[in-house]
Amino acid sequence: MKKCTLAVVGLLLGITLFGQNLPEVFSSIPIKVNEGHSPPEVTNYIKALNRGLSQFGRGIGAWISYGDRGERAQQLVWGFTFDFKESRDYYFPKADDTSDAGSPQFAALFEKIADSGIDLNQNLTEAEPYTDWVCVGYDQLINPQLGGLVAVRTIPIKSGSESSFEKFVTSELYPAYQKNDPGFNAYVFKGDRGQGKGAYIMLWSFQSVSQRNSFFPTPEGEATETFTKAYANISPVMDKLAQFTDSTIEATAYTDYISIDVGN
């Protein structure tokens, strides 16, 4: 569970292109590049796939990100983005059933993409188990966006407090960040399908790598005065967040992900 929850995109995902709206759902699939192939080959494949999804699909995209710091540093993760949960359910109505019979709309979409001349066959990577992540309180967000770097942390919520936690996220956590400095935001996602089902993660979104570096210059994570000033406005709500967790957010493992531009 821990490995999967930390293996998110960031930013992931398609979704982390600066200025692009946050999707309500994204899937994350940690991958390992097979021997004889390279990360640029994988990126080019995702670019081609995303062109097909953009041309023939509706509310679906593809993304790929690179671990910059933390547990999955120097590793890739990719997946799909869905503008809304309805889009995910349209293409994948049944959890864990990706067969043509179980997901006919998705099968038809891939056939159309292949017929257009985009080669969807690939043996570039080996994939680990996936997770579908659904944004908590998505309807309460106003123009939610992700930056070019996302720090992903697990949130070990105390058993039985899930409902109260989600209410806190929408009524207090999100408003506090939305009033804070632009380019520095936080979003909470819950595992809906796959290995991370039922788990929570926080995406700390930075406008850019340089903004992250201005807050945390080194992988050791010691914060600068710039971060201290930016954090002051949201520290009360972050202190309250600790009431719902089994451990401090600072103590949990993390990965910072840099988004790779694969088009819209």
C-alpha positions as CSV (number, residue, x, y, z in Angstrom):
1,M,0.0,0.0,0.0
2,K,2.7,2.5,1.0
3,K,4.7,1.9,-2.1
4,C,1.7,2.4,-4.3
5,T,0.5,5.5,-2.6
6,L,3.8,7.1,-3.0
7,A,4.1,6.1,-6.6
8,V,1.8,8.7,-7.8
9,V,2.3,11.2,-10.2
10,G,2.8,13.8,-9.7
11,L,2.0,15.7,-11.1
12,L,1.5,13.8,-12.9
13,L,-0.2,13.9,-14.6
14,G,-1.1,15.6,-18.6
15,I,-2.3,17.0,-15.2
16,T,0.8,18.8,-14.0
17,L,1.3,21.0,-17.0
18,F,1.3,24.5,-15.5
19,G,-2.0,26.3,-16.2
20,Q,-4.0,23.2,-16.9
21,N,-6.9,22.4,-14.7
22,L,-6.7,19.6,-12.1
23,P,-8.5,16.5,-13.2
24,E,-11.1,15.0,-10.8
25,V,-9.5,11.5,-11.3
26,F,-6.2,10.2,-12.4
27,S,-4.6,6.8,-12.5
28,S,-1.0,6.2,-11.6
29,I,1.1,3.3,-12.8
30,P,4.7,3.1,-11.6
31,I,6.9,1.8,-14.4
32,K,10.4,0.5,-15.0
33,V,12.1,1.0,-18.4
34,N,13.0,-2.3,-19.9
35,E,16.6,-3.1,-20.8
36,G,17.5,-1.8,-24.2
37,H,15.1,1.2,-24.1
38,S,15.3,4.7,-22.7
39,P,13.1,7.2,-20.8
40,P,12.8,9.4,-24.0
41,E,11.4,6.4,-25.9
42,V,8.7,6.0,-23.2
43,T,8.0,9.8,-23.2
44,N,7.6,9.8,-27.0
45,Y,5.1,6.9,-26.7
46,I,3.0,8.7,-24.1
47,K,3.1,11.8,-26.4
48,A,1.8,9.8,-29.3
49,L,-0.9,8.2,-27.1
50,N,-1.9,11.5,-25.7
51,R,-2.3,12.9,-29.3
52,G,-4.7,10.1,-30.0
53,L,-6.6,10.5,-26.8
54,S,-6.9,14.3,-27.4
55,Q,-8.2,13.8,-30.9
56,F,-10.6,11.0,-30.5
57,G,-11.4,10.8,-26.7
58,R,-13.5,12.9,-24.4
59,G,-12.3,13.9,-21.0
60,I,-9.3,11.6,-21.0
61,G,-5.6,12.2,-21.4
62,A,-2.2,10.6,-20.6
63,W,0.6,11.9,-18.5
64,I,4.1,10.9,-17.4
65,S,6.3,12.2,-14.6
66,Y,9.8,11.8,-13.2
67,G,10.8,11.4,-9.6
68,D,13.1,14.2,-8.7
69,R,13.5,13.7,-4.9
70,G,12.4,11.2,-2.3
71,E,11.5,7.5,-2.3
72,R,11.0,7.2,-6.1
73,A,13.7,9.5,-7.2
74,Q,14.9,8.8,-10.8
75,Q,11.9,6.6,-11.5
76,L,9.0,7.1,-13.9
77,V,5.3,7.0,-13.3
78,W,2.5,7.4,-15.9
79,G,-1.2,7.0,-16.2
80,F,-4.5,8.5,-17.4
81,T,-6.2,11.7,-16.4
82,F,-10.0,12.1,-16.5
83,D,-11.6,15.5,-16.4
84,F,-14.4,14.1,-14.3
85,K,-15.2,10.8,-12.5
86,E,-18.0,10.3,-15.1
87,S,-15.3,10.2,-17.8
88,R,-13.4,7.5,-16.0
89,D,-16.5,5.4,-15.4
90,Y,-17.5,5.8,-19.1
91,Y,-14.2,4.3,-20.3
92,F,-13.7,1.9,-17.4
93,P,-17.1,1.0,-16.0
94,K,-15.8,-1.9,-14.0
95,A,-12.8,-1.9,-11.7
96,D,-9.9,-4.1,-12.8
97,D,-11.7,-5.2,-16.0
98,T,-9.8,-3.7,-19.0
99,S,-10.9,-6.4,-21.4
100,D,-12.7,-5.3,-24.6
101,A,-16.0,-6.8,-23.1
102,G,-15.5,-5.0,-19.8
103,S,-14.5,-1.6,-21.2
104,P,-16.0,-1.4,-24.8
105,Q,-15.7,2.4,-25.1
106,F,-12.0,2.3,-24.2
107,A,-11.4,-0.6,-26.6
108,A,-13.2,1.3,-29.4
109,L,-11.2,4.4,-28.6
110,F,-7.9,2.6,-28.8
111,E,-8.9,1.0,-32.1
112,K,-9.7,4.4,-33.6
113,I,-6.3,5.7,-32.4
114,A,-4.5,2.7,-33.9
115,D,-6.4,3.1,-37.2
116,S,-5.2,6.7,-37.4
117,G,-1.6,5.5,-37.7
118,I,-0.5,5.8,-34.1
119,D,1.3,2.6,-32.9
120,L,0.0,1.6,-29.5
121,N,2.0,-1.6,-29.2
122,Q,5.0,-1.2,-26.9
123,N,7.4,-3.3,-24.9
124,L,9.2,-0.4,-23.4
125,T,8.3,-0.8,-19.8
126,E,7.3,-3.1,-17.0
127,A,4.4,-1.8,-14.9
128,E,3.6,-2.1,-11.2
129,P,0.0,-2.2,-9.8
130,Y,-2.1,0.9,-10.5
131,T,-4.3,3.1,-8.4
132,D,-7.1,5.4,-9.4
133,W,-7.2,8.5,-7.3
134,V,-10.3,10.7,-6.9
135,C,-10.0,14.3,-5.7
136,V,-11.7,14.9,-2.3
137,G,-14.1,17.8,-2.5
138,Y,-13.5,18.4,-6.2
139,D,-16.7,20.3,-6.6
140,Q,-15.6,22.8,-3.9
141,L,-12.5,23.8,-5.7
142,I,-12.4,27.0,-7.8
143,N,-10.2,26.7,-10.9
144,P,-7.9,24.1,-9.4
145,Q,-4.5,23.8,-11.1
146,L,-1.3,22.0,-10.7
147,G,2.2,23.4,-11.2
148,G,5.3,21.9,-12.8
149,L,6.3,20.0,-9.7
150,V,4.2,18.1,-7.2
151,A,5.3,16.7,-3.9
152,V,3.3,13.6,-3.0
153,R,2.9,12.4,0.6
154,T,0.7,9.7,2.1
155,I,-1.8,10.9,4.8
156,P,-2.3,8.1,7.3
157,I,-5.8,8.9,8.5
158,K,-7.0,7.5,11.8
159,S,-9.6,4.7,11.3
160,G,-13.1,6.0,11.6
161,S,-12.3,9.6,11.0
162,E,-12.5,9.5,7.2
163,S,-15.8,11.4,6.9
164,S,-14.7,14.2,9.3
165,F,-11.4,14.4,7.6
166,E,-13.0,14.9,4.1
167,K,-15.3,17.5,5.5
168,F,-12.2,19.3,7.0
169,V,-10.5,19.2,3.6
170,T,-13.3,20.9,1.7
171,S,-14.3,23.4,4.4
172,E,-11.0,24.4,5.9
173,L,-7.9,23.0,4.1
174,Y,-8.8,24.0,0.6
175,P,-10.0,27.6,1.4
176,A,-6.8,28.2,3.4
177,Y,-4.6,27.3,0.5
178,Q,-6.7,29.1,-2.1
179,K,-6.2,32.3,-0.1
180,N,-2.4,31.7,0.1
181,D,0.3,32.8,-2.4
182,P,-0.5,31.7,-6.0
183,G,1.5,28.8,-7.3
184,F,1.6,26.9,-4.0
185,N,-1.4,24.7,-3.4
186,A,-2.5,21.5,-1.8
187,Y,-5.0,18.8,-3.0
188,V,-6.2,15.6,-1.3
189,F,-6.9,12.5,-3.3
190,K,-8.4,9.2,-2.1
191,G,-7.7,5.8,-3.7
192,D,-10.8,4.6,-5.5
193,R,-9.6,1.5,-7.3
194,G,-6.5,-0.6,-7.4
195,Q,-3.7,-1.2,-4.9
196,G,-4.2,2.1,-3.1
197,K,-7.9,1.8,-2.6
198,G,-9.0,3.6,0.5
199,A,-5.7,5.4,1.1
200,Y,-5.3,9.2,1.1
201,I,-2.5,11.3,-0.4
202,M,-1.7,15.0,-0.4
203,L,-0.4,16.7,-3.5
204,W,1.6,19.8,-2.6
205,S,1.8,21.7,-5.9
206,F,4.5,24.1,-6.7
207,Q,4.3,26.5,-9.7
208,S,7.8,25.4,-10.8
209,V,10.9,23.5,-9.8
210,S,12.5,26.8,-9.0
211,Q,9.7,27.7,-6.6
212,R,10.2,24.3,-4.8
213,N,13.9,25.0,-4.6
214,S,13.3,28.5,-3.1
215,F,11.3,26.7,-0.4
216,F,13.5,23.6,0.0
217,P,16.9,24.0,-1.6
218,T,18.2,20.5,-0.8
219,P,16.7,17.0,-0.7
220,E,17.2,17.0,3.0
221,G,14.2,19.3,3.1
222,E,15.3,22.0,5.4
223,A,13.0,24.9,4.8
224,T,14.1,28.5,3.9
225,E,12.7,31.7,5.3
226,T,10.8,32.1,2.0
227,F,8.9,29.0,2.8
228,T,8.4,29.9,6.4
229,K,6.7,33.2,5.3
230,A,4.5,31.4,2.7
231,Y,3.6,28.7,5.2
232,A,2.6,31.1,8.0
233,N,-0.8,31.7,6.4
234,I,-1.7,28.0,6.3
235,S,0.1,26.7,9.4
236,P,-3.0,26.7,11.6
237,V,-5.0,24.5,9.2
238,M,-2.0,22.2,8.8
239,D,-1.7,21.9,12.6
240,K,-5.4,20.9,12.6
241,L,-4.7,18.3,9.9
242,A,-2.5,16.5,12.3
243,Q,-5.5,15.7,14.5
244,F,-6.8,13.3,11.8
245,T,-3.5,11.5,11.2
246,D,-1.7,8.6,12.9
247,S,1.7,10.3,12.3
248,T,2.9,13.7,11.3
249,I,2.9,14.6,7.6
250,E,6.5,15.6,7.8
251,A,7.5,12.1,9.0
252,T,5.9,10.2,6.0
253,A,8.0,9.2,3.0
254,Y,7.5,11.4,-0.1
255,T,8.4,11.8,-3.7
256,D,8.7,15.1,-5.6
257,Y,7.6,14.6,-9.2
258,I,8.5,16.8,-12.2
259,S,5.9,16.7,-15.0
260,I,7.0,15.9,-18.5
261,D,5.4,17.8,-21.3
262,V,3.4,15.4,-23.4
263,G,0.9,17.9,-24.9
264,N,-2.7,18.5,-24.3
